[in-house]
Amino acid sequence: MSASVSCLRTETSSLRHDGRVVWHGVDLGWAYSELLNGIQRSTGCLQRSYDVLHDALVRMALTRRESSVPRPHAYLRTVVKNLLIDRYRDEARWTELPDADGPDAGVVYGVAPSAEHMADLNQRLRALQIVVDCLPPRCREVFWLFCVEGDTQAEIAARLGISLKRVERHVARAMIDIRAARREIAA
């Protein structure tokens, strides 16, 4: 007898003379062999099968307190069938997102941002554009190459013919101005 079956022994279970354990009128040997195998064929997963059977037995125990069930095996099968239908409906509500490393990384199909989210993004982008437009031309160019194009500071210094230290200063100034603008938006 498995540990799951022995956990179900309560004052409502009894051991028959032929060695079968009956709980609320249900032969637990049958439930944990035949019925569990049928559930596993439906779910394709042993652990989910145990979950469904456990939930069905709990529902049956709660129902048995309220009324008497004339055919407990048939009732348990009906509860299992309804639980499986509920699980399939719940799983159908969810969709898998594409892999973060796959070709469609960052693209989520069928999910549109809310109007509030879009308004917030537009406000932030306008504020960023204003800050970038207020930067001196060389600082703006360094910021663009570093943050948007993804060039390293050494590549920017070589491309523009300026020192690495000057590139670092331009990037730092742009970041400080952007942080200040961000604080103003948040306030």
Wavefront OBJ file of the C-alpha trace (Angstrom):
o trace
v 0.000 0.000 0.000
v 1.444 3.411 -0.947
v 2.007 6.277 1.484
v -0.761 8.264 -0.229
v -3.273 5.531 0.459
v -2.240 5.160 4.087
v -2.605 8.932 4.606
v -6.275 8.671 3.675
v -7.100 6.272 6.486
v -9.473 7.997 8.837
v -12.412 7.001 10.935
v -14.394 6.638 7.662
v -12.054 4.040 6.153
v -12.226 0.369 6.791
v -10.213 -2.675 5.939
v -12.303 -5.428 4.375
v -11.730 -9.109 4.968
v -10.213 -9.450 1.488
v -7.517 -6.834 2.314
v -8.987 -3.921 0.344
v -9.093 -0.466 1.910
v -12.428 1.260 1.421
v -12.739 4.980 2.086
v -16.122 6.713 1.816
v -17.280 3.731 -0.208
v -14.351 3.915 -2.656
v -11.883 1.070 -2.993
v -8.566 2.953 -2.719
v -6.684 0.134 -4.441
v -8.888 0.663 -7.489
v -8.508 4.457 -7.255
v -4.715 4.339 -7.068
v -4.321 1.763 -9.819
v -7.025 1.784 -12.494
v -8.368 5.299 -12.012
v -4.890 6.802 -11.618
v -3.719 5.081 -14.826
v -6.677 6.565 -16.706
v -5.927 10.020 -15.336
v -2.275 9.652 -16.316
v -3.261 8.791 -19.886
v -5.288 12.015 -19.981
v -2.681 14.286 -18.407
v 0.503 12.659 -19.655
v 2.144 13.335 -16.280
v 2.191 11.133 -13.202
v 2.474 14.048 -10.765
v -0.495 15.851 -12.317
v -2.420 12.594 -12.126
v -1.774 12.348 -8.406
v -2.851 15.996 -8.008
v -6.104 15.412 -9.870
v -6.882 12.239 -7.908
v -6.095 13.955 -4.622
v -8.336 16.907 -5.484
v -11.121 14.504 -6.477
v -10.837 12.592 -3.206
v -10.916 15.838 -1.218
v -14.033 16.962 -3.079
v -15.606 13.607 -2.494
v -14.852 13.776 1.237
v -16.418 17.238 1.451
v -19.484 16.060 -0.463
v -19.868 12.919 1.647
v -20.282 15.073 4.751
v -23.269 16.785 3.194
v -25.041 13.828 1.612
v -24.763 10.173 0.822
v -23.483 9.167 -2.612
v -25.176 5.961 -3.805
v -22.462 5.005 -6.369
v -19.124 6.314 -5.041
v -16.942 4.931 -7.868
v -19.098 6.549 -10.547
v -19.211 9.768 -8.555
v -15.404 9.797 -8.193
v -14.990 9.247 -11.946
v -17.331 12.188 -12.629
v -15.398 14.424 -10.238
v -12.116 13.419 -11.920
v -13.575 14.131 -15.367
v -14.730 17.586 -14.246
v -11.354 18.352 -12.660
v -9.567 17.379 -15.880
v -11.873 19.636 -17.889
v -11.187 22.504 -15.462
v -7.431 21.956 -15.740
v -7.524 21.910 -19.551
v -9.543 25.131 -19.571
v -7.099 26.795 -17.190
v -4.114 25.687 -19.263
v -5.771 26.911 -22.475
v -5.918 30.431 -21.032
v -2.121 30.657 -20.944
v 0.187 30.973 -23.908
v 3.897 30.372 -24.062
v 6.126 33.345 -24.652
v 8.866 33.065 -27.260
v 12.368 32.166 -26.094
v 14.386 35.114 -24.816
v 17.288 33.929 -26.971
v 15.250 32.942 -30.019
v 14.789 34.857 -33.284
v 11.660 36.600 -31.970
v 13.241 37.703 -28.690
v 11.384 40.617 -27.194
v 8.336 40.166 -29.421
v 5.161 39.158 -27.624
v 2.296 38.297 -29.919
v -1.232 39.249 -29.019
v -0.225 41.431 -26.069
v -0.686 45.141 -26.539
v 0.495 47.655 -23.944
v -2.165 49.681 -22.206
v -2.897 53.285 -23.160
v -1.463 54.460 -19.822
v 1.754 52.545 -20.440
v 2.087 54.025 -23.932
v 1.441 57.562 -22.629
v 4.089 57.065 -19.943
v 6.609 55.807 -22.529
v 5.868 58.735 -24.839
v 6.357 61.186 -21.976
v 9.686 59.611 -21.046
v 10.878 59.567 -24.658
v 9.971 63.237 -25.120
v 11.869 64.142 -21.950
v 14.877 62.107 -23.108
v 14.788 63.782 -26.527
v 14.734 67.220 -24.911
v 17.738 66.338 -22.722
v 19.679 64.889 -25.657
v 18.863 67.922 -27.825
v 20.230 70.236 -25.091
v 23.592 68.449 -25.017
v 26.500 70.021 -26.902
v 26.914 68.516 -30.388
v 30.048 66.485 -29.590
v 28.557 65.187 -26.323
v 25.350 64.234 -28.166
v 27.349 62.365 -30.815
v 29.374 60.473 -28.189
v 26.178 59.613 -26.289
v 24.537 58.316 -29.469
v 27.508 56.170 -30.437
v 27.912 54.763 -26.928
v 24.306 54.167 -25.832
v 22.476 53.603 -29.110
v 25.074 52.215 -31.506
v 26.812 50.220 -28.752
v 30.368 51.263 -29.629
v 33.001 50.994 -26.919
v 34.555 54.138 -25.533
v 37.893 53.241 -27.151
v 36.201 52.845 -30.568
v 34.468 56.209 -30.170
v 37.747 57.894 -29.214
v 39.475 56.427 -32.276
v 36.577 57.294 -34.613
v 36.237 60.908 -33.430
v 39.958 61.527 -32.876
v 39.577 62.522 -29.219
v 41.066 61.100 -26.051
v 39.474 58.271 -24.128
v 39.188 60.549 -21.100
v 37.169 63.074 -23.158
v 34.798 60.289 -24.282
v 34.318 59.246 -20.649
v 33.489 62.846 -19.695
v 30.958 63.215 -22.516
v 29.212 59.959 -21.532
v 29.223 60.950 -17.853
v 27.745 64.392 -18.615
v 24.971 62.897 -20.737
v 24.129 60.352 -18.025
v 24.064 63.025 -15.314
v 21.693 65.190 -17.384
v 19.432 62.207 -18.107
v 19.317 61.239 -14.408
v 18.404 64.819 -13.467
v 15.595 64.826 -16.038
v 14.416 61.456 -14.743
v 14.203 62.796 -11.199
v 12.155 65.764 -12.420
v 9.716 63.462 -14.229
v 9.346 61.228 -11.186
v 8.712 64.188 -8.869
l 1 2 3 4 5 6 7 8 9 10 11 12 13 14 15 16 17 18 19 20 21 22 23 24 25 26 27 28 29 30 31 32 33 34 35 36 37 38 39 40 41 42 43 44 45 46 47 48 49 50 51 52 53 54 55 56 57 58 59 60 61 62 63 64 65 66 67 68 69 70 71 72 73 74 75 76 77 78 79 80 81 82 83 84 85 86 87 88 89 90 91 92 93 94 95 96 97 98 99 100 101 102 103 104 105 106 107 108 109 110 111 112 113 114 115 116 117 118 119 120 121 122 123 124 125 126 127 128 129 130 131 132 133 134 135 136 137 138 139 140 141 142 143 144 145 146 147 148 149 150 151 152 153 154 155 156 157 158 159 160 161 162 163 164 165 166 167 168 169 170 171 172 173 174 175 176 177 178 179 180 181 182 183 184 185 186 187
